[in-house]
Amino acid sequence: MKPKIVLVEDEAILRLDLKGMLEDSGYDVIGEAGDGETAIELAHQLNPDLMIMDIKMPKMNGVKASKIITRTRNIPIIMLTAYSQEDFIEGAKKANVLGYLVKPISESNLIPAVEIALAQAKQMSHFQEELENRDNKLKARKRIERAKGILMKEKNFSEEIAYEKMRKISMNKQISLERTAIAILKKYGGSNTSRYSEAKAPKQCN
């Protein structure tokens, strides 16, 4: 599938040139805009793989628009600028922008910048997924340890027996050990389990 790109540039001729360069290189330009406000709308409507956005535009500049977009969308952004816009460049650094190009833009610097931005975005997304997976595993281990501790206290089980009871419940009900732990926490008054309400508490732990 071709990477999807949204172009945001108030100069129509330049926007047309950029579109031609991108499409000739195999990219799919799925949206175009000439101001920051429309860029925000397109970001939410189209959720592109990349946005290429001019910094200085009417209604809302590219830096402000990119800040708003990155609050709710993990979309990589390349900013277009001119040599005389150092202040805007500094602002772009704070807006989670992956790169910028200085006008005039040529295919020889546009396409490598696009490829790098897409590669960096992919790596960042993969890294974020790994962090979330690690966080979820840590939370699961904590729930299991809490549930095991409750069984040890309520049933006077040893740590080994408490764990075996939980494992047996999981196997019998064909659910994960974490969901068994959540059910036990819920049964004995554990907190923060509302989003797992579908997990039924075990009838007995004898």
C-alpha angles and dihedrals in degrees: 000000000000117000109255118231134187117206119209114185128133094210103084095200093052090046090053091049092050091048091053093050092050096046092046087056094052102264125133115230101204100172143018133197139173101206141038097251093057089045090060091050092050092048090058096040099044104023093207126198090238141007124209108199136178114231100217111054139140123269094012129011122235095252094057092043092051091051090053093046095050092054091071107011130056093216120146113232133202115198125213117213146157130241092255095059103081092139091055090048091055089050091051091057088061094048097069092253114163096211148334137222127212118227135278091061121207130187090246092065100027099059097046089049091051092048092049093047092050091047092049091048090052092050092048091050091050091048091049091051090051091051091049092048091051091048092050092049091050091050090049092052091049092051091048092050092048092049091047090051091051092053090048090053101039098039099028089237125160116244091256094049092046091054093046091051090052092047091050092051090050092051094046094048093036093231132125122273088244093058089049088052091049091051091051092048090050093048093051097040101271115165136229096036101113095111088059095052091128089070106094117221114246112260093225141002098195 
